[in-house]
Amino acid sequence: MNKRTIAILSPGDMGHRIGQALGEHGHDLITCLAGRSERTRGLAKKGGFDDVKDLETVTRRADLILSIIPPSDGPAMAETVAAAMERSGHRPPYADCNALAPATARRIAGIIEAAGAPFIDASICSIAPSPGDLPRIYASGTDTSPLEALDGQGIAVKPLGSEVGRAAGIKMCYGGLTKGIATLHTAVLLAA
């Protein structure tokens, strides 16, 4: 295994657990907690993250950036990170791991690729992992190898081909299935 520096933006419920799993396999974890809540700071500490001062430092130090944030914040985060890449001159691969529509994943790919960085469309099809669980991350894009290199190191990575939007589409189907079943169960229980 090659030890890598993985940046996770942001180490919330899912992000800190994914980071923790990667950290247990010897990878260094970084994030930027500027403007983040005390709760997120506590989760980052629990996950073993090094808090760096700004996103320029994140882009300089990271071998791979994973965006694990509320989906509605995905495009804005991509623009902010792309600007940080421009300022720092470093362009590590950027994997958007949020529940996005395929069209939104393609939009974010355009932002990141315009900054000169490789983009990976990724989706986490798993609940926040517990110790011993291996969350599944599906990946699509021109070069998913930076994410695939982490397969079996606290996460399971499943490549879906070179088309951006495939991983996002799988997440939409997974979310529709899990949320649809929960809604159906609720409706049946209410009817009973």
Secondary structure, DSSP 4 states (H G I P E B T S, - for coil): ----EEEEE--SHHHHHHHHHHHTTT-EEEE--TT--HHHHHHHHHHT-EE-SSHHHHHHH-SEEEE-S-GGGHHHHHHHHHHHHHHH-----EEE-S---HHHHHHHHHHHHHTT--EEEEEE-SSSPPTT---EEEEESS--HHHHTTBTTTBEEEE--S-TTHHHHHHHHHHHHHHHHHHHHHHHHHH-
